[in-house]
């Protein structure tokens, strides 16, 4: 399956899910009010443009420097994989043992499709908020997450638990962590490899951005009460999936949560 077909396989269900979520979470009255006022639409487009532009710039840098950052980190970065294993040991393997293997049919799509839904749905929902501050804060927080991640990935070489045996100095007694996403959804790996490198696991951006969306949802729960439980469910599923699928260490997830909290705090300062 080619890259375009894979992208369509992921993007199609995500688009349908977002299209179903937005009316229910934003409310039809809000949507009709905003879409029916061209002047309001224009003002909102102008107001959010600088934030979207900043995020697009960070994403372009991240994508354009992906392989160069990987080479730079191999040359100058800190090899953190063995240190991470020394801290948490076989925790990831224990998680895989505790969860039935058939759960991969849920956590695999949650990690890929659910992640896309979680990141895109609030952008659409907050476009219909009473003002642009929730949307500005969210987009700014996305940009801060990616900007910090670029620095971390350039300075730290860390393989995920599924790749731990290939690391020099790996503990030969370490429990085996199965590459569940690769084993059960091999084609997806070809898609994710286009936007990430095997050594870019600390911090977990899946965890960081998922928790960022959750924190934003909690802060807007009075205005969008239906979105908050949806965001909480998806964020929790994705965080668990990163560990269960053998992609991230628990240490990566903790670092991602801290990054999310910091990014939201910085985004609030930027907007306010």
N, C-alpha and C positions, 0 to 999 in steps of 0.2 A: 504494500500500500504506500503510495507516494505521500510527500509532505502535504500537498494541497488536500488530498483525500483525508488524511489524518486530522488536519486542521478543521475540515468540514465535519468530521465525525465528532470532534469535541465541541466545536462552535455551534453546530446545529441544535443539539439538545440544550446547550447553555442559553442560546438565544430564545428558545421556546420557554424555558423556565423563567427567564427574566421578564419576558412578555406577559407571563401569567402572574408573576409576583408583583410587578409595579402597580397595576390598577388596584390590587387588593391591599397593598401596603401604603400607597400614596393617597388613594381615594379618588374616585371618578370626578367628584366636584372640584378638587384641586387641579386635576389634569385638565378639565374643561376650562377652568378659569384661566390657567396659564396659556394653554394652546389657543384660546380664543382672543388673546390680547397680543397683537403683533408688536406693539411698543414694548410690552413687558418682556416678550421673548427676546427682542433686540437688546434691551438693557441687560438681561441676564447673560446673554451670549457675550456681550462686551465685558461684563463684570467678571466672568469666570475665565475669559481668554488668557490673561497673564498666568494663571495657575496651571491651566492645561498646557500652555506653552512651556512652562518650567518643567512640568512632569515629562512632556515629550522630549525635551532636551536631555534630561537625565536618562530616560530610557534609550535614546539614541546613543548616548555616550556608553551606557552599559552594554548595549548590543555591539557597538562598533569596537569597543575595547575588550570584548570577551576573551578572545584568544590571546591578545597581548597581555591582559591582566593575568591570565593563566600562566603564560611564560614568565612574567615578572615575578609572580608568587613562587614559582618553582625555583627561580634564581635567588630571590632575596627573602621570601616569606618564611614564617615560622611554621615548622612541621608540628601540627597540633594533634594529629590523630591518636598517637600513642598516649599522649597526656590525657586526652578525653577518655580513652578507654581505662586509664589508670584511675580516673575519678569515678566512673559509673559502672565499669566492668560489664557484666553480661545482662544488664537491665533490658536492652532491646530484645535479646533472645528470650528473656523471661516473658516479655509482653507478647511476643509471637507464640510462645507456648501456651499462654493463658487465653488467647483469643482463637476460636475455631478457624480453620483455614477457609471455610466457605465464606467467612466475613470479608474476604478479599473482593468478593463481588459487590460489596457495598463500599468499602474503603478505597478501592481502586478508582471507581468513578467519582467518589467524593473528592479524592485528592486532585483529580484532573478537571472534571466537569464542574463539580461543586465549587471548586476554587474560583473558576472563571465566573460562575454565577455570583459568588459572594463578593467579588471585587467589582463587578459591573452593575449589579442590581442597585446598590445604594447610590451610585452616581445618578442613575435614572430617577430613583425615588426622591433624592434631595434636590433634583432639578425643579421639583414642584413644591418645595418648602416655602414658608412664608417669606423668607429672605434667603440670600445666597450663602450665609455664613456656614451652615452645615456642609454644603458642597465644597466651599473653599477650604474648610478645615480638612476634609477628607482627601481632596486632591493634593493639598500641600503635604499632608502626612504621608501619602503614597510617595511623593517625590523625596521626602526626607528619608524614608525607609530605604529606597533604592540608592540614594546618594551615600548613605552610611555603609550599605552593603558593598558598594563598589570598593570603598576603602578597605573594608574587612577582607574581602575576597582577594584583594591585591596583596595584603600583608599576611594572610593566613592560608596555609595549605592543610586542608582537612578532608579526608575521605569519609563517606558515610559508613555505617556499620556493615552494610552488605559488602563493601569493598575493603573492609579492615584486613583480611588475610593478605592482600597484595602490598600492604604497607611494610616498609623495612622496619624490622624490630618488633613486628607484631607478636603478641603472646601466642605461642603455639597451642596453649591449652584453652584459648578463648572459645566459647560456644559459637556454633555456626549460626549466622543470621541469614535467612533465606531472602534472596532478592525477589520478593513476591510480585512487585509491579512488573518487573522484567519477565518473570516466569509466566505470569497469567495474562499480562497485557503488553506483550513484547513490542508491538507497533507503537505504543505510546512513548516508549523510551526514545524512539527515533525522533519524535516530535519535541520532547523536552530537551534532548541533546542540542537542538538548534538554538535554544535560549539560555542554556546553562552548561556548566562544566562539572565534571565528577568531583572536583575538589572544592566546589563552592557550597559547602554545607553549614559553615559557621559564620553568622547565625542562620537559622532557618527562615528564609523569606516567606515561605508558606505560613509558618507560625506567626511571623511578625505582621504580615499584612492581614491575616485572618483576625488576629487580636486587635489590630488597628480598627478594622471594620466593626468588631464587637464593641470596642470602647466608644466609637462614634455612635453606634446604635443605642447604647445605654444613655449617652448624653442627649439623644433626640427622642427618647422613648415617650415623652409627653406629646410630641407632635406626630410621631409615627409609631404608635404602640404595637401594631401588628408586625412591623419589621424587626423589632428587638428579639423576640423569641426565635424567629427564622434565622437571624444572624448568629445568635448564640448556638443554635443547633448545628448550623453549617460550620462555624468556627471550631466548635468542639470536635466535630467529626474529622475535620482536616488536620487538626493538631494531633489527634490520636493516629490518623492515617500515616502521618509523616514517620512515626516511630514504628507502627505495626508493619508497614511495608518495607522497613529496613533502610529507609532513605536517610533519616536523620537520627542522631543521638538525642537523648533527653537533654543533654547539655546544649545542643543547638536550639532546641525548643525554648529552654529557659532564656537563652540569649535573645531569641526572637521576641519573646514576651517583653523583655526589658527594652529592646529596640522599639517595639510598638508603643510602649508607655512614653518613652522619650520622644518619639516622633510626633505623637499626639500633642504632647506638651509644647514642643517647638512649633507645630502647626497652629496651635491656639494663639501663641505669641505673635506669629506672623500675621494671622488674620485680624486679631484684636488690635 
